[in-house]
Amino acid sequence: MKNDETLEREVRASLRASATHPIPDDLVARIGAIPAGQPPSQGTVSRLPRYARFAAELAAAAVVVVAVSALILSRNGGNTPGGPLGPGATSPATPVASTAPAAVATPSPSPSATPVETVLPAAVLGLEPASVTFVSVDAGWVLGTGTCAGGSCAAIARTGDGGRTWSPAPAPPTTMAAGPGQATSGVSGLRFADTNNGWAFGPDLWATHDGGTTWSRVTIPGVPADSPVFALETAGGIVHAAVLDGGNFRVASSPVGSDGWSVAPVRVPVGAGPVPTVQLVLSGAAGWLVENDRTVVGGARLANGSWVAWTPPCADVVGPAYLAASSPTELAAACDVGLWSNPTGDHLYLSHDGGSTFAPAGTAAPLTMAAMAATASPSVVVVGGSDATGSVLAATADAGRTWKVVARLPAGQISDLGFTTATQGVVIVGGVGGSASLLMTRDGGQTWRAVAVAGG
């Protein structure tokens, strides 16, 4: 049990971060209709950045400080864009070159923290990064807010040398959006399958099949034209998108080289909380969808080329789960156990059979709440979230037996955490009351450094 001073510090820090984002009017109305202490009812979907979402849920719970402290100990920080938006061509946590990544050095973690370098200001970055995608060790793109003749606009920068240098690239003629639940138009995420085929999404969907030289607005048949895209990932020559269709999340798929979209029959009902989010994770021909809405609500699984109903990990722990995959069979899930009952912290669960079964692994991660997860190999997992000091990345190199904090991050949300190979990974941090930055690791997540992105 934490003492009063520690408890107050955590509550104040969380509320200060939460206060930087206004809560949408429709969410305020929804929260006001929820009696204190009662789980929220089904309602309109809205999507907030993680820390703004945390503030909304505190209001919805209407609890006293003691109860708030329990939430802080284990609540997720939030997933952008549709949820975890993965940076690799195959998924946030799946190596591109192979579904069976090469062995990665796993030095014994130490309890000491390794702070990241000073975050570069927006004026140096050239654009405000919001999403990152790599298709190889060298080729990558960043989507963010740039400056156009009429003001701010969506901008893209491209690298051909692993993020060491960047140059402006054509972007779709649209605006940047905070996310599919907060805007009716614009984009917030970016994924490429290869050097030719890419997609900007959330809530709108744009596609390029000539390396970004031209972009076209895409409408997915089989769902209403205004259905927002919450998440999108690509692997194995197929692109998959999680789309909100009324009260259900559905999965639409297309070959990467064309816009031949079709919608799978499986439906994942929207949860009962105020801010549902969806995560898509792909590895080769395998895939998984997880919906969190305070707790794990439901999911779907890609098996034998078809999306079918699936029970995600941690559906019974009364908290959210964040999934990552290093191969079609090796999965890791960071779960905030007991979030809405008896919080016990962020725990790692592992699957060695493609998600059919999960088992708890090792000790709890040094986090009070999780936000995203990525895995470079079955033994190397990085979880983004927060501890008593603020936003952090915590890593294990021995499948959860021991952990260490590997980076302390600027205030704000954590997005697009993932590995392109067993050693190279990315994450975007910040953006709440300050500049967002792209960080990269080249040693399997042990150290992270800010990368200057020119563009816009």
Beta strands, then each sheet from edge to edge (+ up, - down):
strand 1: 128-134
strand 2: 140-148
strand 3: 151-159
strand 4: 167-169
strand 5: 189-192
strand 6: 198-201
strand 7: 205-208
strand 8: 216-217
strand 9: 229-235
strand 10: 238-245
strand 11: 248-255
strand 12: 262-263
strand 13: 268-269
strand 14: 277-283
strand 15: 286-292
strand 16: 296-303
strand 17: 306-310
strand 18: 321-325
strand 19: 331-337
strand 20: 345-351
strand 21: 359-361
strand 22: 369-375
strand 23: 381-387
strand 24: 390-396
strand 25: 404-408
strand 26: 412-419
strand 27: 425-431
strand 28: 437-441
strand 29: 449-451
sheet 1: 1+ 2- 3+ 4-
sheet 2: 5+ 6- 7+ 8-
sheet 3: 9+ 10- 11+ 12-
sheet 4: 9+ 10- 11+ 13-
sheet 5: 14+ 15- 16+ 17-
sheet 6: 18+ 19- 20+ 21-
sheet 7: 22+ 23- 24+ 25-
sheet 8: 26+ 27- 28+ 29-
end
